[in-house]
Amino acid sequence: MTTWRKSRRSSGNDNGSCVELATLGLGTVGIRDSKNTALPHLTFSRGTVAALAAKIREGQYDR
């Protein structure tokens, strides 16, 4: 069974906009919409997700 996890920081999010991540095995990570979990998920390599997370932490996607 796949265990999906949501960020601890999303708990105070009033509009419910959040994504969930799951380790899918063989170095892959699934990402899905937490509001509509019945939709298909996206699959990325662990390296790609780590690079995205680093850019988010650096503020590269801040408006």
C-alpha positions in Angstrom: 0.0 0.0 0.0 1.3 3.5 -0.9 1.5 6.0 1.9 0.8 9.6 0.8 2.2 12.4 2.9 1.3 16.1 3.1 3.5 18.9 4.3 3.1 19.8 8.0 3.0 23.4 6.9 -0.2 22.8 5.0 -2.3 22.2 8.1 -3.1 25.9 8.4 -3.9 26.4 4.8 -7.4 27.8 4.6 -8.1 27.0 1.0 -6.9 23.4 1.1 -4.4 23.8 -1.7 -1.8 21.2 -1.2 0.0 18.4 -2.8 0.9 15.0 -1.4 4.0 12.9 -2.0 4.6 9.2 -1.8 7.7 7.0 -2.3 6.7 4.6 -5.1 9.9 2.6 -5.2 12.9 2.3 -7.4 13.8 5.9 -6.9 10.5 7.4 -7.9 8.2 9.8 -6.1 4.5 10.3 -6.8 2.9 13.7 -6.5 -0.9 14.2 -6.4 -3.5 16.8 -5.6 -4.6 16.4 -2.0 -8.1 17.8 -2.7 -8.8 15.2 -5.5 -7.0 12.1 -4.7 -9.0 10.1 -7.2 -7.1 11.8 -10.1 -4.0 10.2 -11.4 -0.7 11.2 -9.9 2.5 12.5 -11.5 5.7 10.4 -11.2 9.2 11.9 -10.9 12.7 10.7 -10.0 13.8 11.4 -6.5 16.5 13.6 -7.9 14.0 15.7 -9.8 11.8 16.2 -6.7 14.9 17.1 -4.6 16.0 19.7 -7.2 12.5 21.2 -7.2 12.3 21.3 -3.4 15.7 23.1 -3.3 14.5 25.7 -5.8 11.3 26.2 -3.8 13.3 26.7 -0.5 15.6 29.2 -2.3 12.6 31.2 -3.3 13.0 30.8 -7.0 9.3 30.4 -7.5 8.1 33.2 -5.1 6.0 35.9 -6.7 
